[in-house]
Amino acid sequence: MRERWREMMMTRLTWALSGAFVIMGLGLMASVLVGSWPILMAPHSLGRLLSPLWDPLQGQWGILPFIVGSSVVTLLALCLAVPFALASAISVSRMLPPVVRPHATRVLAALTAIPSVVFGWWGLQMVVPVVRNLGGGSGFSLLAAAIVLAVMLWPTLSFLFAEALQSVSPSYVDASLALGATPDQTLVRILIPCAMPQLINAFLVAVARGLGETMAVQMVIGGQVAMPQGLLSPGATLTTQLLTDAALYPPGTRGHAALDVMALALVAAMAILVRISARWRVGT
Amino acid sequence: MAPNIRTESLTVSYRRTVVLRQISLEAVGGEVLALIGPSGCGKSTFLRALNRLVEETPGAHVTGRVFLGEMNIYSSAVDVTELRRRVGMVFQAPNPFPFSIFDNVAYGPRLRGVSDAAELRRIVERSLQEAALWDEVRGKLRRPALTLSGGQQQRLCIARALAVRPEVLLLDEPTAALDPVSTEKIEELVSNLRGRYTIVMVTHNLRQAARVSDRTAFFDDGSLVEVGLTRQIFTAPRDPRTEQYLTGRYFP
């Protein structure tokens, strides 16, 4: 009797806790949606939102500069990080002596745990001055942010890429080598194509991390709300603007609603990434 | 004319464990040589030593010599890629690549730079015919290879190996994962390929060895116990261990 009672309580507890998770998620969505309602429902809302003008004093809440900032920084960071990460992943999973491989993988995993503020701090000392000296301006720029973000994504991407390559059945590698393929041919013709779904998922994880990264980017991007005029000009992203303005606008104000819209945009972007990722589910 | 393949004092070890000891054995050109023996006796390693695939295993160390025709395949002048073209291999579990049927068979020729579509089509058709799979897959060459049945997949792997025109075929328990009907088809295929290729086949199925091979070699614990004409091995083995193994009374 007591056994049964305990079992029933366990079941209920599990349901309750996982239910709380669902409620919290829905609650988050609802609060962001409700918060952004005044702006979304205003006349010409989309046109005003997507305007390049963010000027709180004039009542202009265009978030286009931040969308551009987020997209450019993330895209550029990935363009920089992917080749390096792929090379690291190939070294770790195929080229290093087999005895060293597990240790190298562990080092990669450890690197992924470095807090992003450390990368920002490093970028402040190393990247910003270099960009200033080579490109002029203050050095605080989209380019500096992209470089810092790329370095930050490098270990994560390498680790996930290496996992993807290691997931390919060794029997494919055997078959390829037995047909007289060189290790390079096997890599390009078998390993990478066979690991493609996992590689793409790894890439999407990196996109999500890049879009969501706040601290490291904020420390080097310059925090300017005007539309960036080039890679060397300072800017802001959806996340950094949310961070810097969070304490500025009390709930109920237009500014607060605008920040809610930005949060909503980030959630929507993540939802889209998850959809794409599901399409590349392993084994389809 | 299919070449002989001959080992002289072939020894293979992984790190400190010796898995093959001083094997001197010859597969006669155009014949089928069956390798039998308890699990873990080194048969598969022996096979993988014949195309130097054993070297891909970390820590593997090979001594002794292996001759393909007159060429010592472990000499430093040998191009491993070309060696593996001449010595094809089929594995225990069917392992077609997750590509189309066509791309599986065309994989080897493409590695060697064949890119002409008509030429590739000709090679693919010829190889599939030789592997007795053509009639079942014609008109479906663009389908994923993994949609084929297990037995068809294994014949596809044989076709893939044949597409690079090898002279020797190494078969590592090619029917271990197959049902009896598919097994019979593979055995029939091996009988048809005999003469054109030198075939070395590892098998745990003694009847299979008796049915398809010309010669049989019995391995035990990394050593070659005895080799001879299959009829002789199965009817009058010289070594008592062979007789015990063949009659199911051998417990190593």
Interface residues (C-beta under 8 A of the other chain):
Chain A: P97 P98 V99 S169 S171 Y172 D174 A175 S176 L177 A178 L179 G180 A181 T182 Q185 R189 I190 P193 C194
Chain B: N51 L53 E56 P58 G59 V80 T81 E82 L83 R84 R85 G88 M89 F91 A93 N95 F97 P98 F99 Y107 G108 L111 R112 C157 R160 A161 V164
